[in-house]
Amino acid sequence: MILHPGILALLSLSAVIFIIMLVAGWHSLKLIVYWDANSSSERQLLLERKTWLISTLLNYTLTVQIFSLLLFVFTADDIHRLFIGAMCATGSLNANLVGWLVLLVKGVLLFMASFWVVFNQLDQRTEDAPLTRLKYIGLLLMTPLFALDLYLQWRYFSGLQPEVITSCCGSLFSAEGEGVAGDLAGMPIGQAMTLFFSVAGFYLLVLLACLRTRRVIFRPLLFVASVLMFFISLGAVVAFISLYIYQMPSHHCPFDMLQANYGYIGYPMYIGLYCAALFGMLPGLAQPLRKYIGLRREIDLVERQWLLKALGGMVVFLLIACWQMIFGSFKLLGY
């Protein structure tokens, strides 16, 4: 099992990333203690050169970490055929429940790594790099998560036993299922639709308001709307969007749509949702950083690009999620 190409790639990437994070963490400790942007000492010049080099390396490293979530999901789906009873990534994850923890940790790192890369790039464009200490403190806080990601992946993949009979998505994502998955699958469709389209509409209204005006209040509001939209959209995929994609009234799985049978339609849909959430949160997160004059100028230059990317991501997600609902022949009674 460990010799599967996807598993080898994931474990190797995670090990290399963790080693780089350890090296960067050691540099971070020295930088946090000795950094002085107003100094022209030899130590400060050496720190600046090392910081620029390490920041550039981390940009690439954390970008790879962002894509590792896609590779993990693809690999989990690819190995499902090795397990009796598995039909998609759900069966692979159920074969060793540690896999769900891996998915959760990678989801958290997905956004943390994205935020770090974006704000590091902004910081590098300024002359005084005012976020240097802050971003390396954040790097130190992230490092244990990378260790946990590597450990959990090893526990998950090394613990998989092909002879174990696992459960398929039909037993987990169903009205009779237990936990959050069962609650979402059993949620009345009318209520789920009302909640989803209300939050999506609120998100779009706030996003358009941010595009039209620079009033400060809309940026934090968009951050809150983005977080709500992201989690409620994930719930909506299980509750009713999946039913229209599969054109089956009882198939709630959020993973089957990642397979070739459905044209891998899940990948652009989830990527669109991720972009809508990420770029929608960035203006709110960047608002407190406007107190730095250099960063304020850089944020003004890129904020409209963030908002347009958020809008584009949301449009992609809604088009894929609602296409069959509007134009398909499959209809749920009353909807």
Buried (B, 14 or more C-beta within 10 A) or exposed (E): EEEBEBBEBBBEBBBEBBEBBEEBBEBBEBBBEEBEEEEEEEEBEEBBEEBEEBBEEBBEBBEBBBEBBBBBBBBBBBBBEBBEBBBBBBBBBBBBEBBBBBBEBBEEBBBBBBBBBBBBBBBBBBEEBBBBBEBBBBBBEBBEBBEBBBBBBBBBBEBBEEEBEBBBBBBBBBEEBEEEBBBBBBBEBEEBBEBBEEBBEBBBBBBEBBBEEEEEEBBBBBBBBBBBBBEBBBBBBBBBBBBBBBEEEEBBBBBBBBBEEEEEBBBBBBBBBBBBBBBBBBBBBBBEBBEBEBBBEBBEEBBEEBBEBBBBBBEBBBEBBBEBBEEEEEEEEEE
